[in-house]
C-alpha cells in the first residue's frame, strides 16, 4: 500500500516536471509578448485636453460637412 502510494507520487512528480519543462518556455514567451505590448502603450504620450479639443473640432467639422 505504501509502496503503491510512493510510486504514484513519483509518477506524478515526473509528470509535473515534464509539464513544467514543456509549458514554462511557452508561458514565458507569452508573458514577454504582453510586456512588450504594454511597454509600447506606456511609451505613447497621454492625450491632454487640448488634444481632445482638436479631435472634437475635427469630428464636429466632419459631421457638419456631411449634413
N, C-alpha and C positions, 0 to 999 in steps of 0.2 A: 504494500500500500504506500509506504513512504518512498520506496524506490520509484514507483509509478508517478508519484507527485513530483519528485525531483526531476524525472525525465520530462514530464510535461512542462515544468518551469524552465528547464534547459532549452527545450524546443521553442518555447515562447520567447525566451531571451534571444535565441538565434534568429528567429523570425523578425523580432523587433529590430535587431541590429541590421539585418539586411534591408528592412524597410527604411530605416533612418539613412542608411548609406545611399539608397536609391532616390529617396524623396528629398532629402536635405538639399542637394545642389539645385534641384528644380525650384524648391521653395525660396532659396537664397536668390536665384536669378529673378524670380517673380517680385520679390521684395525690392531688389535693386532697381528693377524697371519702374516700380511705383515711386521709389525715392527720386529717380531721375525726373519723372513726370512732375512730381510735387516741386522739385527744385526749379524746374522751368517756370512753373506757375508763380512761385515765390519771387523769382527774379524779374517778373513783369512789374512795371511801375503801377502803383494803385491809381485808380481814377479819382480825381478830385471833383469838386462841384463844378469848376469851370469846364472840365472835360464833359461832364454830364449835360451842362447847359449847351455846349456846342452840339452834342448829339441830339438833344431835344430840338434845337433850332433846325437841324438838318431834317429830322423826322417831320417836323411841322411844315417845312418848306416842301418836302416831297408830298406830304398829304395835301397841302394847299394846291400844289400844281396839278395833282391828279384829280381834283374835284371839278 
